[in-house]
Amino acid sequence: MLIFNDITDLDLAQTLDCGQSFRWVEQPDGSFTGVAYKRSVSVRLNNGSLIIDGADESDRQLWSDYFDLSLDYGKIRADISKIHPVLSEAAGYAAGIRILRQEPYEALCTFIISQNNNIKRIKGIVQRLCESFGERLPDGSFAFPDAQTMSALTVDDLAPLRSGFRAKYLVDAAQKAASGEVRLEYCRTADYNDARAELMKIKGVGTKVADCTLLFGLHRVEAFPLDVWMKRAMEKLFPGMEPKDFGEYSGIAQQYIFHYSRMHPELFG
């Protein structure tokens, strides 16, 4: 068990079930079980402490990084709230969202799967992918398969996942990541447009999937993914504004806006 004390600006439901990660399942007591970095754990909050059951002390830095505990979200929220009154309201409403630092290849694949899809179906496809090709962990759960493993698969191998047209994109992503033709770690520090172009070498990866991979897999918090929801939100709530108008933490602003918009469909009636 790992315990992180004095945790603020973290709501597990908002963070783990907002569409940035697809391997967490909420339990009746409000805790979440999930797998990340080949580790199966259960996480819960109790009186300002983040408790991670099944985690070793040697992984303290890994989980601190995963939940982005070193970043001062309170200060960021206060700063970006000055940009626009609606953003201030959205930031207050979704104050518990943090940007997870996920494994880059997993983020790439899950957002390829997310194309023209809903969260329930995405989770099902990801689960079948892990059960079919991922390493079995001691508790019986499965890790996300790595690029090397997936690079040997064909579209026919992926047919049982029921991922449809996305299967050929997953195969291409695996082959290019495994061979080094697409350099995921390069994208962590490269010029943003160069990083986006690197990811878009993969078939089926457009700006939205590239931006999601950069934000959720490589912690490029300047990324501002635009899906259907976000395009509607920008047009309706922030007319005349562009992603760059939200500053260096525009990716965090994007998550506040995304969650606020999804929870307030009446704004778009």
HELIX and SHEET records of a PDB file:
HELIX    1   1 LEU A   12  LEU A   16  1                                   5    
HELIX    2   2 GLU A   57  ASP A   59  5                                   3    
HELIX    3   3 ARG A   60  TYR A   66  1                                   7    
HELIX    4   4 TYR A   73  ILE A   80  1                                   8    
HELIX    5   5 PRO A   85  TYR A   93  1                                   9    
HELIX    6   6 PRO A  104  ILE A  113  1                                  10    
HELIX    7   7 ILE A  119  PHE A  133  1                                  15    
HELIX    8   8 ALA A  147  MET A  150  1                                   4    
HELIX    9   9 ALA A  159  LEU A  161  5                                   3    
HELIX   10  10 ARG A  166  SER A  179  1                                  14    
HELIX   11  11 TYR A  186  THR A  189  1                                   4    
HELIX   12  12 TYR A  192  LEU A  199  1                                   8    
HELIX   13  13 THR A  207  LEU A  218  1                                  12    
HELIX   14  14 VAL A  228  LEU A  237  1                                  10    
HELIX   15  15 PRO A  243  PHE A  246  5                                   4    
HELIX   16  16 SER A  250  MET A  263  1                                  14    
HELIX   17  17 PRO A  265  PHE A  268  5                                   4    
SHEET    1   A 5 LEU A   2  PHE A   4  0                                        
SHEET    2   A 5 SER A  49  ASP A  53 -1                                        
SHEET    3   A 5 ARG A  39  ASN A  46 -1                                        
SHEET    4   A 5 PHE A  32  ALA A  36 -1                                        
SHEET    5   A 5 TRP A  24  GLU A  26 -1                                        
END                                                                             
